[in-house]
Amino acid sequence: MRKEDIDISLHDGTLTISGERKRESRGGEKAERTERYVGAFRRSIALPTRVDASKVSATYKDGILKMTLPKAEAAKPKQIQVS
């Protein structure tokens, strides 16, 4: 897949990753069999905590999608000092 074929969205605590795997033909008259799935896909993941959408990042390298989803400040535990 190419990174242009992947769509990522974050809405109301749900992360959605969608895209389409396309069949790659090598040309020629030789018959070949592959066991890779082709076609459109869509996965939705309910996140367990709030995420800071302005700091979300994604990278795609060598067929691996890596996403960083930092917690929102309100979701992080805060230390309270007793006076």
C-alpha positions in Angstrom: 0.0 0.0 0.0 1.0 3.6 -0.4 0.4 6.2 2.3 -1.9 8.1 -0.1 -4.3 5.1 0.0 -4.8 5.4 3.8 -7.4 7.7 5.4 -7.4 8.3 9.2 -10.0 10.2 11.1 -10.7 10.9 14.8 -14.3 11.8 15.8 -16.0 11.7 19.2 -13.4 9.3 20.7 -13.5 6.9 17.8 -10.4 6.4 15.6 -11.2 5.2 12.1 -8.6 3.9 9.6 -9.8 3.1 6.1 -8.2 2.6 2.7 -7.9 0.3 -0.2 -5.4 -2.4 -1.1 -4.9 -2.5 -4.9 -3.8 -5.5 -6.9 -0.3 -5.1 -8.3 0.2 -6.7 -11.7 3.7 -7.4 -12.9 2.8 -7.8 -16.5 3.8 -10.8 -18.6 2.2 -14.1 -19.4 3.3 -16.0 -16.3 0.6 -17.1 -14.0 1.1 -16.3 -10.3 -0.8 -16.9 -7.1 -0.8 -14.4 -4.2 -2.3 -14.7 -0.8 -2.7 -11.1 0.0 -6.1 -9.6 0.4 -7.2 -6.8 -2.0 -10.1 -4.3 -1.8 -11.4 -1.7 0.6 -11.1 -1.9 4.4 -12.3 0.1 7.3 -11.6 -0.3 11.0 -13.1 1.7 13.9 -11.6 1.7 17.3 -13.3 3.2 20.4 -10.5 5.0 22.4 -10.6 4.4 26.2 -9.7 8.0 27.0 -9.9 11.5 25.5 -7.1 12.4 23.0 -5.6 15.7 22.1 -6.5 15.8 18.4 -4.1 18.7 17.6 -1.1 16.5 18.6 -2.0 13.3 16.9 0.6 12.1 14.4 0.9 9.2 12.0 3.8 7.7 10.0 3.9 5.0 7.4 7.1 3.2 6.5 7.9 -0.2 5.1 4.2 -1.2 5.3 3.8 -0.3 9.0 1.4 2.4 10.1 2.5 4.0 13.4 0.2 6.4 15.2 0.8 8.6 18.3 -2.3 9.6 20.2 -1.4 11.7 23.3 -3.9 12.0 26.1 -5.8 15.3 26.5 -4.7 17.4 29.5 -8.1 16.9 31.2 -7.6 13.1 31.0 -4.1 13.0 32.6 -4.0 12.5 36.4 -2.9 15.6 38.3 -0.9 15.6 41.5 -2.4 17.8 44.2 -0.3 19.0 47.1 -1.7 19.2 50.5 -1.0 22.5 52.3 
